[in-house]
Amino acid sequence: MRPIAVFAVLLFVSAPALAHKLDGNNIPDTLTLTNEQAPLVLNGAGYRTRFFVKVYIGALYLAQPASHAQAVLGAGTPRVMYLHFLRNVAQDQLASAWYDGIAANHPAHEMLALRLRIDHLSALVGDIRSDDVLRIEMRPHAETWVWLNDKRRGIIQGVDFQNALLRVWIGEKPVDTRLKHAVLGGKE
């Protein structure tokens, strides 16, 4: 085999997987959480649209790929929703979106138990600017770490809260069915 051909084969075999690119934004193939050794893998990514306008790119990271919502909700391993915003979103708009998305997937009595934590999440995040990255890390031991542009903003407790947030994107009544399909690897 010629040296150039050998080099080309070695380059192809040793090249790392490229990040997914949506609207010119790189969505990493893996994420490694602080104080964790094993990286999470990108399960899927897609757009959150509202009235045909792209609001953000949503990506779901898991320890093991999953194509069904129940597998994601029942996982005892870390899960991450990664949101790369494509436009500005005011804190009150974001709070309203959290409430609507969670309320669509929960009865009123469960919403009462979640209300204060939804308010806390909105306060931690504040206003969003185009190109901001919100990372919601749902960790074991019922801790949800909220990061904005790689700065930890706070922690919210409760597995019920983690699953309530996930249902916004992968619940029976997701905010965007195409996004649900995308973050579940396009298989559900």
N, C-alpha and C positions, 0 to 999 in steps of 0.2 A: 504494500500500500504506500502511496506517495506521502511524504511528510506533511503536505498541505491538507490532504484528505484526513490524515490521522489527527492533525490539530483541529480541524473542523469537527470531527466526531467527538473528540475530547471536550471541546468547547460546548457543544450541544449537550453532552451528557452531564457535564459538571455545572452548567448554568442553573442558578437558583430559579425557582418559580417566580414569575413576575406578579406583582400586585395587580389586582383588578383595577381597571381604569374606567371611571364613569364621569362624564363631563370634564375630562381632564384632571380629575382628582384621583389619586392613588388610594385604593382601599387595601390595606395590608392583608396578606394571606394568613398571617398569624399575629396574635397578641400575647405577650407575656405579662402577667399581672405582677405588681409589686408584691414581694414576699412569696411568690409562687415560682416553681421551677419549670413545670411543664407548660408549653405554650398552648393557647386555645387556637383552634383552626376556624377559618372563615367558613361558615355554613352556607351563607348566601347573602347577596346584597341587591338592592334595587332602590327605586325612587318612591318617595312619598309625594304624591301630587294632590293638589287641592284646586278644583276648578281648572284643570288642565295645566296648572302651573307647578313646576318642580320646586318643592319646599326644601327637602333634604334627601341625602342618600342615607338609607338605613342598612346596617350590616349586622348580622348575628354571628357571634363567635361562641363555640362550644368545645368541650373537651373531646367529644366524639361527634361526628356528623349525625344529624337526625333530620328526617323528612316529615315527621308528624308532630303536631303541636303538643300532644300529650307526652311524648318522649322528652321534649324540651322542658315542659312544665314540671315533669316528675324527676328531672335530673337532680342529683345531689352534688353535682360538680359545678364549678363556676360557669356563669353565662354572662355574656356581655352584649348589650345593644350599643352600637357605635353609630352616631348620627353626625354626618357632615352636612352642615347647613349651606344651602345655596342662595338664601336670601335672609334678610333681617326678619326677626320675629320678636315682638314685644312680650314682656313677661306675662301680661294679662292674656294675650293670645295663646301663649304656651300653656298657661294654667287652665284655660278653657279647653284646650285640646286634650290635656291630661284627664280632666274631669269627664269630658264627653267620651273619650276612648275607654276609660275604666268603667264608667256608668253603663255603657252599652253591653258590657260583659259581666256585670254584677248586679245582684238585687240590692234594693235600697238599704236593707239592714247591714249589708257588707260595706256599702259606701260610707256609712257612718263611721265604721272602724278605720277606714282608709283616709277620710277627709283631711285630718291634721297632717298626715304624712305627705299627701299630695300637695298641700299648702307649703310644707317644708321644702319639698323638692322644687317647687316653683321659686321659692325665695332663694334657695341655694344657686339656682341657675341664673335667674334674673333675665335681662334682655339678651337676645342672641343676635349676633351680627353675621352677615354673609361670610362664609369660610370658617366660622367657629366649628369646633368638634366637641360634641357632648358624648361622653363615654359613661355608660351606666353599668357598673360592675356588680353583678349579683353573685355574691360570694357565699360559700358554705357558712354555717353558723348564723344565718339570717341577716347578714350585713350587706347593705347596698351602698357601695362607694360611688359618689357622683364626682366626675371630673369634667372640667371645662378647659379646653386648650391645654391639657396635660397638667392642670393644677387641681388638686383635690379640693373640692368645695365643701364636702361633708359626708356624713354617714347616716343612713336611715335604716332602722331595724325592722325585721319581720319578713318571713318567707311569704306570708300572705301579700305583702306589699310587692315583693319581687314578682310573684306570679301575676298580680294585678297589672303591673307595668307590662310584663310580657304579653298579656292578653290584649293590650292596646294594638300590638302588631300581629299576634298569631292566634288571637282568641276566635270564638265563634263569629263575632261581629267585629272584625279588624277595621282600623281606620282606613285601610287601603288594601283591597283584596290582591291586587297585583304585587304590592310590597310583601304581603304575607307569603304569597307563592314564591317570590324571589328569595326571601330570607330563609325559607325552608328548603332551599336548594332547588326550587323549581319542580319539586316532586309531589307536592300535595295538591 
